[in-house]
């Protein structure tokens, strides 16, 4: 109640200050309007006195001019007033946010002191009846920032471990509480550990969808939604709210300020102003400080239109809430890719990095870490430079358990424009994607000097899901800026094959086709070539298409043949001339459902065949 009274007083102070400032602006603009109008009127009267013997037409024109000047003045004064109000509102909001954060800091400290006092009394009473070793008590004072000794993986390996406490958070979020005490008791009352307490608060914020709450203009502090009025006024952020709730739960929590690679950021951008300033939290749980980013962890409600009204919990069990678990207790070595604190100690790294180092780190998204991806080359930077031939290669490593399910895609466009074509050809055809072992490579050949943006996407699907032909949603995992200072070699686009990776890995992963003769994506051949696969399961039909820049695909169809005998399938290619060719291979399951794939399906004998793999072939007489 004491804290509520302090907050009420603060909001009354905010309201009074806003009213006073708005009144001051209105009075200033009114005074200026009256002075300018008087000046304009005096000038008009003087001109009318001079021209009073002129024809009525001239006097009429003068009157019209005066009316137009008055209308222009009124318009300009209105614009000036609105601009002043906008500037003032921005400054007042910054001041109010700082004042609110200071109040929450003070109140959080008081609440932690009170809880510690009660905890000490309880421990003293309990010690009379307890024997043996007890777990170390939660620290009474906030420890200094230090890197955690164990990773998030050692705390929990699967978010489903929190299914029970997550259900509590979702249930509590369906109703509104009148006090923070009531809210926190409902959230953490059944939690067994400090990690579970932090988890329920995190999930409550991610579920509550605070940005979409409808507030009444006459919101009282003692009403259920009055609890979140700081969100309505913009004076309290997710991070300040998380800190407040943690203190009521007896958890040490800090708000950290710094830079983030947030919306609008692109690799290569320097942090020279306040455009990408951000805030986040660190909470002390499991014996260490750990990062939490509630704002980035929040996701939309699936079937949000079916969300129950406050007080109506009838449909809550049928709803599925999405959120990003990556931003709960994120490991410092992953968090530093997206967030850079102004205080180096709060990197929570054994060896802190500089702001320049942060800018050079590859631009990755949470999905990158969720899939367990990492860069096989430690020299991989956000900005990659091509060699003299215009080539640069980005390599991403996959963990063993994800190799059979991860599918990658990419997009290439010019860095400073939305253009994605060069001389009428898609820039995608200047990128060669291939998979060898656990490494997926993207080799870019710049068609001209300049800067390019390479966006790499991924999705985890089973082979069966892939073969259903349903559209797949790829999400960005990382981006690179590719810089080509000069180009000494004229680059030509790759043959116009089906999109996606080159090489036989895809055939093995999806169809169990094991390459016998050619394991690499790039093949050097003479004027004839045979490519063989071994089938590890029955496949019904095969077809191959040959592609070459500047040559119609139909003209090349007669140069490709295939034959299947027992478990061996062979493709025979005769090249009509030297040059670079692309070979697309299609097939389908013999006993499975008819399949079609969005990026490369074709029809043969009324059966829809799915793209299996493709090769890049350089044919010459010397091979």
Secondary structure, 3 states (H helix, E strand, C coil): CHHHHHHHHHHHHHHHHHHHHHHHHHHHHHHHHHHHHHHHHHHHHHHHHHCCCCCHHHHHHHHHHHHHHHHHHHHHHHHHHHHHHHHHHHHHHHHHHHHHHHHHHHHHHHHHHHHHHHHHHHHHHHCCCCCCCCCCCCCCCCCCCCCCCCCHHHCCCCHHHHHHHHHHHHHHHCCCCCCHHHHHHHHHCCCCCHHHHHHHHHHHHHHHCHHHCCCCCCCCCCCCHHHHHHHHHCCCCHHHHHHHHHHHCCCCEEEEEEEECCCCCCCCCCCCCCCCEEEEEEEEECCEEEEECHHHHEEEEECHHHCCCCCCCCCHHHCEEEECHHHEEECHHHHCCCEEECCHHHHCCCCCCCHHHHHHCCEECHHHHHCCCEECCCCCCCEEECCCCCEEEEEEECCHHHCCCEEEEEEEEECCCCCCEECCEEHHHHEEEEEECCEEEEEEECCCCEEEEEEEEEEECCHHHHHCCCCCCCEEEEEEEEEECCCCCCCCCCCCCCCCCEECHHHHHHHCEEECCCCCCEEEECCEEEEEEEECCCEEEEEEEEEECCECHHHHHHHEEEEEECCEEEEEEECCCCEEEEEEEEEEECCCCCCCCCCCCEEECCEEEEEEEEEEEEECCCC
